[in-house]
Amino acid sequence: MALLSVLLSFLLVVTTHVTDAQRGPRRCLILTEASYHHPVRSPPPGAGPEPGDRAPAFQVPTLDGKFSYDPAEGSLKESLVIHAFTNKSGFLECLWSSESSLRSLVEGLPDRTQVLFLSLDDSAVSDALWMREQLHRAAADSRKEVLTQLHFSPVPVFALGNWISNVLYYWGCMGLNCGLSQAVFTSDGWKMPVIVKRLDARYDWLMGHWSTKTYQLADAGDGCEPSPSLGGAVAWVSEGNCSFFTKVRSMAKSSASGVLVYSLPGNPIQDMNCAGEECFFPLGIPAAMVHQEVSVAQALQSGKVVNVSFQTTPSPNFFIGIDQQGALAEMGWFLYPSFSFVNWQAQWFEFSAGLQSKLQSPATVIPVFDQVTMQGDKGAVATVELPSADLWDFDTLELDVSLSCPGRRDSSCAQWDHTVQLFVCCDQLSPYCNTELGRWITAFRSASSCSLKSSGGCWRTSVNKEHHEDQRTRQKGTGHWLTDVSPLIPVLDSNKCTFTMKTVPWAMPWLASLNLRFSVSNQTGVVKLRPFRVMSLYSGGTFDKNYNKGYQPTKIPILSSTKKVELYAVITGHGSDENGCGEFCVTSHHFLINGVYNNTHTFDSAGSALGCTMRVKDGAVPNEHGTWLYGRGGWCDGLQVDPWRIDVTKQLNMSDFESNTIVYFGLFNGQDPNPAQKPGNIIMSSFLIFYK
């Protein structure tokens, strides 16, 4: 009864137009002189919390009682995602009406993540009831236990009385998952323009963009067949009777400048996308979906001229996060309307929390550089002395590496995804000088976006996937990985070594940090073998018809003290020819030992639609700009490049010093690469590691 009284009070005080929770699809917003609007103002510098700041405690009423967040109650073990809904967004309408989107949340939300649902609108009570009904229905036949992690507040954001509204407005943005995308219709005789919410087609399907000019609107029926020349007008077509692809292609053939698909009465705005082979057919015009607007349809039917323009109105942020260490975090860029992006961000929070415990293990730590600017041809360089104790006392070497952005927001991070490599030289005359110790890929951020997912990464990478989140860097664009390079300990062949970390010289600056962590593994009951010799093998090159011609068989000298031999390789594919090679094509890399044993490393997820989403649990940075979701040739944005390690001892004649050979070759579709244009590139460091 107490909860009912609270809800009734909000029904009377907060909103005067509540509808039944089981209403139909959310309708479009028509702005008139009487429309109530909460303005979005740009806050002055320092007006609110930044990513990385500790989230203060708060309480909010929900439909099922009080929700409390209090980091002081003990060590945090769960992350929190806060979502603010508004009926003014076509993106959010689709997010909440898509069955696949709703199912993704109830089926894929990590167990240690709570989600708080709020509303930015006056209709917060009905919004909360509707959102709860949508997710309860989606969970009815699957994972009902997830409902205990979902909390729905009937209090509008502007009445919460805590810091949440400040952060939502202060972090406001105009990316794909926030900002109010709108179509604006005008016609002679109308006193006011008609402004409706819109949802643009998937950006990675239709690359065309709406310009800022005003277009004429032309009725083209259902758009399934080409119309008489539209002369550069925007086609106004109904949904149904054919695919979105067919409509856009037909209107492109009709000389339309773009396509507006309107939903049929009672239907929600949908995610416009291609399917199957359609996706390989290039279309050069933009398209979007809106609700059918009666005044627009009537004007067109009566022969009046209707014009349309496109705008994006700033809004509060729709999503913010609190990680498992209690730090505020940006949620990044949702490329299309799906709660899968919430799940991926929550997985990344869990990954980061798991990293935090890894640095607690004992180690001898040698600082190399701390927050040193990495830019240009030089990169970040430092010379350090190694532990005074014999390196033979250690069997583990991990690279504690991080890259930080210059500012607190993800938008301050460097643009695009680039390879970052760490090289070491301890003796200028040694064959080990300038050996690559580790490799990472920065995450991706477009140059034209505001306050979205950064292009950065921080790494504490490990072959055993041991990772750590650095307490110094809390913004979403930074991370921390620990790279286990224990097999390469022999390359540290002097007590003083120079370490160089660099990326492409034209990239924006990063703040790089590196610590060396020497330790002894706690394995018991097994004979510990130590690497004592590293034999350099093959590097990569341009992936064209000549790629394999330069690789010749190499003899493998085996000393009598050798007990084990391991193949160790770090391989990534980059660039894109007509086949997508080497970034987005499936390549295989072969190390043939003694003409018999073919050790093959295949990038079988390269080019797949969701290949890198499967690596978020390993540290790939989710919700970035660009096509971060796609599988790639041995790497993902923001992820360490894991060394590929194979024990080849049994493939060798261990009793003969020089009778063994090895040769490498790389293939595309089982054949030598032979691109017709713009060949890609393979970056490779490969070694044989000898243990005794």
Steps between C-alpha positions, in 0.01 A plus 500: 500500500789734579644447150158554345467828688839615370405414143166675532670812631729505199206443272336813645804723552749417227295419194152563373504263200579150621378213285471128562829316543399253231459770237606449142818626334633833617377777275694774330550837663331792328638831622249783518485834678348319801770233521684484830874486453788470748788696344848351476759761593875461466642502853798719584838328553515311826121495530471131572675170565732359237563139396721339761358695794352297782123465476329637814243295689136550404150359545206507261143363529422216260189304411621223732627710791806713568819453299815595690856544379757551775868436423583549869316183600800286407705391204300535180434180313243613245484760227202724434360624169261796512270545200287812451213445255319766301213463257656775290766261363439273203811306595362419844156416362659236279726381783195435719265360235745259335451146629860407423624803695289417806598134489868590479479683832315231694708219352844662498525741795791390724402380846700772674330792327197696620301728266299801616238623253391864516297737283586851387134579429201616700346158431753323724240289681351355184846469347623295797195273488537453125874427514447245776221333305716481187788328680280272712335380180840445334620297800185292534631207299870524578705642784251627756760530775653800321198706598644540852783704340261744327356801683240746367450842656175697455676824594598718201868585475438869560337416837756248633674753721843336471811515283369271223316773309810719512717231341241411236476861387869580548600200290234569238598405147382465143623153408303212357354405837433850629386831363159539340510426127203670332336566165352848457210542254381836371234606250333824393200566718634321807543724802761272656741242364425138580795344678512122544760264640694294250736203501763494228589175326799306626802718433717206392239409237411840353800729507313803363416785739222755509628846413391818674303622198123482456366230267167470324299194609341274236245223559630177343245246629663199661828563316534140387527595133681793338288811453517765230801717562477664841745769396697504825199497732486289815269202439211454746421127506301265722646201678415149384462299177878480446826533689657828606780425255256469210336831589829688521636345182181579308499860619869538418418389145226766500753777572383556857737684735388278788218287633261553791314180587194560717360230726149370457245597768569323829851390402818622668802649329730218387873454458557540126766256388597277212495119505731242345626577152320836503775635723758467223308725259617863538232766541599864513197674649389533864178360643310525825177380659234720659139465610232584247387858552145568385557866412796407279307223323196722442711784362672266254170344394350843432795597281658750737876542512649354817861559589711307747827568681692302758636600837639349819407677821738455794366296786613365835698181479279194493752265665766536769681232698665438834767233488573243769757728658234770546622732223275685257545384141375592156304227324624583151338483159204270428528430128140380476201474735576192708552431868792280393715812535404522868601135543835555330576800715404300810732220387780754467430620855534140618822463306638815663398381846676171441812686400512688826574190704786387275747766608477379857732211423863550621755610243822693460387813316735705283344833390593590143290808428195660661256718304762581236372657179512252211487673163697538181787291370671476838211374709554445872857397587677418826813315611487309829708263705364152550477319838833451666411134559565255219206496257526122518337531843175606331284294270234764426525842332187706453469836330278733700408745224250784480402777261309796636319783323599864559156595638232348718244440226525227239484772233852613599652171386693449179301415189484172311636159590876457472757235580718570804826304529760471774863433402800429721875524448744407775817465291545675165714209378257229611275323247220567748528880465166659399297185561126565519386418856130578471226633273163664564232676298357834606124529499316699236353848519375702203641848463158660468322368807425657836563343837469144379711188525870566497754355267727412778601200685709425801645159523607258760487208258576134558530188297307347787255793473602644835403865505479796731313830514730784597367713785654809340289491184126471530354644184337256268760548231783366710563153624785293627639167397786276611696333222677181594819487293684248717632299201690812388696549824827395326490810278575705815868414463651795689438672831397823324234504226330765286126467444320677216120512466361653184206517263460669161674839515196699381273380784389741771695475826453234764631496854684170528602310812701179533609288794691172479373240747739213578368214711513128569199288412344298779483171311578201719566139419637570153850545368545864403666554167653842431545664158868548427511577127275685253534435128348766278307361204289695253339843472198599291466739210271609217233233453516469120607242241863535607431457872618138527787522253743639754457225759757223488544194725712571808710245686429454868818437702412317822744498788533181701371672816165584336199333663218685325449714187206737457373691197412856602343746255316833510309553174247762391348589163436858391380695198227400257521389139196400295468191722532693825854369559673506733263658758162352405589179316572151630871435466697197617860500616700181473827392660606174340752301703711232331268505200237304693353691796285791388437730797217727385359817652177607325310824555164337442290778659643775279222682317223348712230743610550452875847345525648762733193510725603149602830644629356766732527256788874484421539878497396621153356849550128504411267773374761688302461690178528323168460129440659382826260203511640332188752221537850584382823335398648408837392808692214712632485866594638570847621144550843349556633280221536160661814309402429169331698226676539138391720231658683347202747283693358172369517625142879529521791259499641612835815289466628657180649848512412617145263252336181698573348771281210744513337715234211746509233593246174697518184426300166653411223250429762225492703666225777753460360854528456677167307822550412719204530824695627656822650191664485477877782435741597231752694609808676201653768417753571128531749301704602159619551492877740244644458382861721306736 
